[in-house]
Amino acid sequence: TWSGAIRLPNPVAPTAPPLVNNTFTAATGVPLALAWPSTSADEIAINFFYNTGVEPVWRCRVADDGVFEIPTSIVDVLPMSSLMVVSGLNVEIQDLAGKTVYTKGQSDAFFQVDHP
């Protein structure tokens, strides 16, 4: 038994920008400023996908400090409608019979992003 082998962070619950029906609006020419209460995650992964795609069109990992601004240069090239997945990630390193084992706890939150 590994004590604390998998730590699941709380799901990311953005407080800004405003969500309407689980959808953000990302305006052209301005950064998309995100805010959320800390989830106790080691880091936050932000991924944008085309609604029909498997591979992200943009991704980054940031500290779980409750704020991140997606630069204008990224916002301006997002598709008109995309899926944003925001994940809290925790990684632990354990020893199993002399072998190093990594465990990952992950919580995902899904949001639609409209880009008029």
N, C-alpha and C positions, 0 to 999 in steps of 0.2 A: 504494500500500500504506500502510495506517495501522498504525503500530506501537501495540499495546495498544488497538485500536479497540473491541474487545469483551472485557471482563473478566468471566468467569463466576465467581461466588462458589461456594464449596463449599455443598452442600445443608445445610440446618439439621437438626441431629440433637439433639433435646431430651434433656436429662439429668434434667429434672424437669418436671412430676410423673412418676411411673413410668408407663411404657407397657406395656400387656398386649395382645398381638396388634395392635399399632399403634393402640391405643385409650387415650385418657385418660378418666378419670372426673372430672367437674366437680361438686362438691357444692354444694348450695344454701346460701346464707348466708355463703359464704367466697369470697375472690378466687381466681382460678386463676393460680398463680405458675409461670411458665415459665422454664426455664434451658436454655442451650445453649452450646457452645463457639463462639467467634467464627468467622464464615465469611469474613471479609475483605470483606464487603459494605458498600456505602455506607449502606444501610438495610435493614430487615426489614419486610416487609408481612405482616400477620396478617389473614386473612379467614375468617369463619364463614359457611357456606352451609347452607340446608336440604338434606337429602340429595337432594331432587328439584328444587331450584331452580337458577337460573342466576345471579341477582343475590345478592351477599352480604347477609346479615342484619345484619352488623356488620363493620367493617374499621378498621384503623389502621396507621400506619407508625411504626416505632420505630428507635432507634439499634441497631447491631449490637454491643451491649456485653455480651450474654450473659444478660440478665435482663429480664423484663417481667412485670408483674402485671396481669391482666385484672380490672377492678374487679367487686366483688360485684353492683353494679347491672346490669352486662352479663351476668354468669354466670347470674344468677337469671332472666333472660328468654330464655336460649338454648332452642332446641327440645330435646325429650327426646333426640334423636340428631341430630348435625350433623357436617358435614365441615369440618375446619379446614385451610386451606391456608396454609403458612408459606413465604414466598418471600424469598430473598436477592436484592437488586437493586443493580446497578452501572450508572451512567450516565456516558457520556463525551461530550464535545462536540468535534466535528471540523470542519475547514474543507474544503469540496469546491468548488473553482472559485469561491471567494468566497461560498459559501452555508454557513450553519451547519447541520450534520447532527448529530443526537443518536443515539447507539447505546446499546442497553440489553442488559446481560447479566443473565439471571434464572435462578435455580435454585429449583424448587418441591419442597416436601415435603408429603405429604398424610397427615392423621390423622383418625381418627374420635373424636368427643367424645360420650360418653354423659352425660346429665344426669338422674339419677334423681329 
